[in-house]
Amino acid sequence: MKDRWSELARLARAGRKASEQVPEMPFGFADSVMRRWALAGRESPVEAWVPLLRPALGLAFATAFLCVLLQVRTQSETPPNLLVETENLIRLAVLE
C-alpha cells in the first residue's frame, strides 16, 4: 500500500522549490504597469463622440449645400448683389 501523505509532502516540497526559483519583478515595474493601465482606461468624452459626429457633420454640410443649391435654382430672379440682399434680410429680421 502506498503512503499518500509522503507522496503529497514530496509534491508540495517540489512545488515550493519551483516557485522559489521564479525571479522577482524589477523595482517599480508593478507601479509602472498599474499607472499605464489606469491611464489607458480613461477615455476623453470628445473621443467617444467623434465616430458619431463625423458622419453627422458631413450630412449636415451636404444638406445645407443642397438647400442652397435648390434655393438658387428655384428662384426666378436672383438679386444683382446677393450680399446686399442678405444684409437687407438680416436688418429686416433683427430690426423689425
GIJOHU-V499209 format. One record per run of one state. SS is the DSSP state (helix for helix, strand for strand, loop for the rest). FROM is the first residue (numbers start at 0). TO is the last residue. If there is no record, write none. Layout:
# GIJOHU-V499209
((SS FROM TO) (SS FROM TO))
This chain:
# GIJOHU-V499209
((loop 0 2) (helix 3 19) (loop 20 27) (helix 28 40) (loop 41 43) (helix 44 73) (loop 74 80) (helix 81 94) (loop 95 95))
